[in-house]
Amino acid sequence: MKKILLPLLAISLAAGNLCAQDTIKKTDSLQATETEALLTVIVKDFKEKMMAGEEVLFVAEKTGKTFSGVTAGDGTFKILVPEGDKYKVKYKSFTENKDYAPLDIPNMEGLVEFEFTIRVQELKKSYTLDNVFFDTGKSTLRPESFKELDELAEFLVNKKNIEIEIAGHTDNVGEDADNLKLSQDRSDAVKAYLKKKGVDEKRVTAKGYGETKPISTNETPEGRQKNRRTEVHILKS
């Protein structure tokens, strides 16, 4: 069997717009065939530590089909992908949306095995949930929030060592005490949603900051909109 080592990729955590995925075999007994290459995927962090529970996707340029796997405890997985195509590489996480240079799997004689290593850059410690919305003056999550929260929940379910804070913020319209309570209620609502999706509530801290931590002016509608936000802070990774 021909074994090919592919160049190391240094990438940052990414949450892609993902295609419908084909169900693929992921067993220790996988072997290359005359038409499918065996791809061994290795995921390491920036300190060279093997990373478990990491999902990597390969999207075929010709067919649009997506092949994916999740790393085991040793930071690796194996999949079969058809030869004679190029594959976009997507690292499925939550904090960014980025595609990477395509991986070329040519048609080759005999049985072929590829080894593909990804090095993941350091996880961002804080980011804003841009698509989480509430009813005006309430803590009721609007339906358009569910997609981003579902992605966050999946991220946390796959990475059981991560603990987070959900930080709620408001603008300065209204009474200070009311804004503080509203921000706490909204943070609690996000935590409750994550719990419903299978995230251990002990890993999620909900805290409302009211109007005390603005990131923009409260003198304009645009500034106040920026200040009304929900953030995720990584407490432990």
N, C-alpha and C positions, 0 to 999 in steps of 0.2 A: 504494500500500500504506500502510495506517495503521501508524505506529510509535509505541509507547507506552513511556515510560521508567518503570520501576517503582521504588519507594522503595529506598534503600540499606539493607541489613541489616547490622548489626554482630553477628557471632556468634562463639562460641568453638568450638574444634575439637570435633567430636562424632563418636561412633561409635554409630550407631542400630541398633535391631532392624529389620533390613531385610526387606522383602517380596520375593517372587519378582519378578524384573525382566523386563519386556518387552524384546526386542531392538529397538533403534531405529536409524534411519539417522543417521550423523554424517559428512556430507560437506559440502564447500564449496558444493555445488550445491543444498542444501536450500532449498525455497521453501514459503511458506505456501500452504494450500489453503482451500477454502470451509469446511472443517470442522476444520482443524488450524491452530493458531497457530504461528508460528516464534518460538521463544524463544532469544534470545542471552544466554548466562550469562557473567558476568564475575566472576572471583574475585581479590581483592586482599588483601594482608596489611595489618597495622595501620600500616605505613609507606607504603602506597599502591603497593607493588611487586606487579606481576602474578605470579600463582602458577600454575605448571604442575603437571600431574599430580594435580589436585584433583578429587574425585568429588562431584557434587551429585545428589541424587535428588528427584524430585517424585512423591508418592504421591497418586493420584486418590481423592477421598473417596467418590465414587459407585461406582466399579468396583473399587477396591483395587489397580489396576494401578500399577506403578512405572516411571517413565521416568527415565533417568539419562544422564549424560555425564561425560567427564573432560576437564579443561582442557588445551589444547595449550600450546606454548611461549609463546604470547602471553597466556596466562591466560584464554582464552575457549573456549567450545564452543557449537554450535547444535544444537537438537533440535526436533522437531515434537511438540506435545501437543494432544490433542483439546480443542476449545472446549466451553464449557458445563459446566465442572467446577471444583472447588476442589482445590488440591494442597498437601499438607503438604510442607514443605521440610526435607530432611535433608542435612546436610553430613557426608559419610562420612570420618571419621578414626578415631582410636583412643583419645583421652584422656578423652572424656566421652560421655554418652548424653543427647541433648536434641533435642526437636522444636521447630519454630518455627511462627509464625503462618501460616495457609494462604494460598496465592496464588490469587486468583480470576481465572480465564480465562473471561470470559463469551462467549456467542454474539454475534457482531458481523457486520454486513454487510461484504462484501468480504474482502480479504486483510489479515491483521493480523500485525504483528511486535511482540514484546515484548522489551525489553532489561532484564535483571535483574542487579543487582550485589550481590555479597556481600563484606563486609570481614571478614576472619578476625582474631580477637584473637591476642595473642602466645601461642605454644606453651608449655605447661607444661614445666618443666625436669626434673621428677621425679614419678613416680607408682608406685603399687604394683600388681603383677599379682595381683589379688584371687582369680582363679580358676585359678592355677597350683599344682598339688599334686604331691607326690612320695610314693613309698612310704616308710613309717616307717624312719628311719635310713639311707635309701639315696638315690641320685641318679636313680632311675628315675622318669621323668615318668608320671603317671597319665593315662589316656585323657581324663578330664574337663578336662585342661589344654589339649587340642589346639585347641579353638575359640578361646580367647583368644590363644594363640600364633599361630594362623593369621591372626587379625586384625592382630596386631602385624607379622607377616611381610608381609602385604599392604600395610600402611601404609608399611613400610620400602622395599618394592619400588617403590611409587609415588613415594616421596620419596627419591631416590637421594643427595641431598646431606646427609641426616641421619646422624650417627654416634652410637651409644649405648653405654652401659655397662650390663651386666646385673649387678646387685649382689645377692648371696645373703647371707641373714642367718639366724641360729639363735637359740634361747633359750640359757640357761646350764646346761642339764642335760648332764652328762657332762664330759669333759676338754676344755680349751680347744683343744688341738691337733686333737682329733678334730672338734670343731665347725667349726674353721677349714677343715679339709680337706673336710668334708661340704658346707659352703657353697660352696667353690670348685668341687667336683664338680657341684653342682646348677646353678651359673651356667654351667659348661661344657656341661652337658646342654641348657640353654636355647639357648645359642649354636649348638650342633650342630643343634638342631631348626630354628632360623632359617636356617642354611646349607642344610639339606636342602630348605627351602621357597624357595630362590632368593636369599637375602640374602647379599651379599658379606661373608665373614667378617672382612675388613679393617675393616669399618664397625662391628663389634661387639666390645667389650671385655668379657670375663667376669672378675669379681672376687668372691671370697668374703671376707666380713668376720667370719664366725663370730658370736660373741656380743658383739662390741665396740661395736655401735651399736644398743642397744635403744631402742625407741620407747614401751615400757611397762614396768611392773614384771615381774620374773621370779618374784614371790612368789605369783602366782595362776595357775591354768590359763588364764584368759582373757588375762592379760597375756603369758604365754609364747606363746600362740597368735598374738598380734599381732606378737611379735618374730620368729617364724618366718615369713619373708616373702621374696619376690623383687621387686626394684624395677628400674625402668628409669630411667636418668639420661640426659638429652639432652646429649651432649658438643659436638655441632656441628649447626647447623641452617641 
